[in-house]
Each structure stands twice: as structure tokens, then as C-alpha cells.
């Protein structure tokens, strides 16, 4: 269970969150905090890139397996860029987008 209090000039809120875990009851809150923060850091990092750079949320592809296929292809592209030491996906697209030889080199590397 995580409890958080937020105090602002206009509003005071209190939040309690409950979690199910296989950790022993003796585990302290710091372990939960670090695990949850780590999970969301990964989750947000991936989805931010997919939503902002690849505009996945704005896609009009909605039928059959097409949305899952598109998402899988984007994941592969992101992994190829990261494997080749690109951290900024928008910049990687601009640098590699018109260079077919470099694309193939990155794919087969």
C-alpha cells in the first residue's frame, strides 16, 4: 500500500494505492516504490516514443491484426535503432530514412 499526500495552495488530496505482490510481508515500502517506478519508467519511455515520434495513437489503422502488426514493426524499428546506438528516434529516422544501404547494414548487423 502506498499513501501519498499532495498539498497545494488551493487543494489538499490524499491518495492510497494497493498492490498485490509475491514479496514477503516483511518487505518495506522502498522495495515497492523502486519496483513500481522502474516499471513505469520503462513503460512510459517506450510508449512516449511510439506515441510522439511514430504517432501511433493518431493512426487510423483499426481493423483486424493491422494495429498489432504496425505496433510490432515499430517495436522492431526502435530495437534496431537502439542496437545501433541511436537514442533519439526522431533524429535516427531523419538520418537513416533516405539511406537504404545504411538501413540494410543496421538490419543485418
C-alpha positions as CSV (number, residue, x, y, z in Angstrom):
1,X,0.0,0.0,0.0
2,X,1.3,3.4,-0.9
3,X,-0.1,6.6,0.6
4,X,0.6,10.0,-0.9
5,X,-0.5,13.4,0.3
6,X,-0.5,16.4,-2.0
7,X,-0.8,19.9,-0.6
8,X,-1.2,22.9,-2.9
9,X,-2.4,26.4,-2.2
10,X,-5.9,25.5,-3.4
11,X,-6.4,21.8,-2.8
12,X,-5.3,19.1,-0.5
13,X,-5.5,15.5,-1.7
14,X,-4.7,12.1,-0.3
15,X,-4.1,9.0,-2.4
16,X,-3.9,5.4,-1.3
17,X,-2.8,2.7,-3.7
18,X,-2.9,-1.0,-3.1
19,X,-0.7,-3.6,-4.7
20,X,-0.6,-7.4,-4.9
21,X,2.9,-8.9,-4.7
22,X,4.6,-12.2,-4.0
23,X,7.2,-10.4,-1.8
24,X,7.2,-11.5,1.8
25,X,5.2,-9.3,4.3
26,X,8.5,-8.1,5.8
27,X,9.4,-6.2,2.5
28,X,9.5,-2.5,3.1
29,X,7.8,0.3,1.1
30,X,11.1,1.3,-0.6
31,X,11.2,-2.1,-2.5
32,X,7.6,-1.5,-3.8
33,X,8.4,2.1,-4.7
34,X,11.5,1.2,-6.7
35,X,9.8,-1.7,-8.5
36,X,6.8,0.4,-9.5
37,X,9.0,3.4,-10.5
38,X,11.2,1.2,-12.6
39,X,8.2,-0.4,-14.3
40,X,6.6,2.9,-15.2
41,X,9.9,4.4,-16.4
42,X,10.3,1.6,-18.9
43,X,6.6,1.7,-19.9
44,X,6.5,5.5,-20.3
45,X,9.8,5.6,-22.2
46,X,8.6,3.1,-24.8
47,X,5.1,4.4,-25.2
48,X,6.2,8.0,-25.4
49,X,8.4,7.2,-28.3
50,X,5.7,5.2,-30.0
51,X,3.0,7.9,-29.4
52,X,5.0,11.0,-30.1
53,X,7.7,10.0,-32.7
54,X,5.7,7.3,-34.5
55,X,2.3,8.9,-33.9
56,X,0.8,5.5,-33.0
57,X,-2.2,7.0,-31.2
58,X,-3.1,9.1,-34.3
59,X,-3.0,6.0,-36.6
60,X,-6.3,5.3,-38.4
61,X,-5.4,1.6,-38.7
62,X,-8.0,-0.1,-36.6
63,X,-9.2,-3.4,-38.2
64,X,-8.1,-7.0,-37.9
65,X,-4.5,-7.6,-37.0
66,X,-3.2,-4.4,-38.6
67,X,-2.8,-2.4,-35.3
68,X,-0.8,-5.1,-33.7
69,X,1.3,-5.6,-36.8
70,X,2.0,-1.9,-37.0
71,X,3.0,-1.8,-33.4
72,X,5.2,-4.8,-33.8
73,X,7.0,-3.2,-36.7
74,X,7.5,0.0,-34.8
75,X,9.0,-2.1,-31.9
76,X,11.4,-3.7,-34.3
77,X,12.4,-0.4,-35.7
78,X,13.0,1.1,-32.2
79,X,15.1,-2.0,-31.3
80,X,17.2,-1.7,-34.4
81,X,17.9,1.9,-33.8
82,X,18.8,1.3,-30.1
83,X,21.0,-1.6,-31.1
84,X,22.9,0.8,-33.3
85,X,23.3,3.3,-30.5
86,X,20.6,5.8,-31.6
87,X,18.9,7.2,-28.5
88,X,16.9,9.9,-30.3
89,X,14.4,8.1,-32.5
90,X,13.2,11.2,-34.4
91,X,16.8,12.1,-35.2
92,X,17.6,8.5,-36.2
93,X,14.6,8.5,-38.7
94,X,15.9,11.7,-40.2
95,X,19.5,10.4,-40.5
96,X,18.7,6.9,-41.8
97,X,15.3,7.5,-43.6
98,X,16.8,8.1,-47.0
99,X,19.8,5.8,-46.9
100,X,18.8,2.3,-48.0
101,X,22.3,0.9,-47.7
102,X,22.6,2.2,-44.1
103,X,19.2,0.7,-43.2
104,X,20.2,-2.7,-44.5
105,X,23.5,-2.5,-42.7
106,X,21.7,-1.8,-39.5
107,X,19.2,-4.6,-40.0
108,X,21.7,-7.3,-40.7
109,X,24.2,-6.1,-38.1
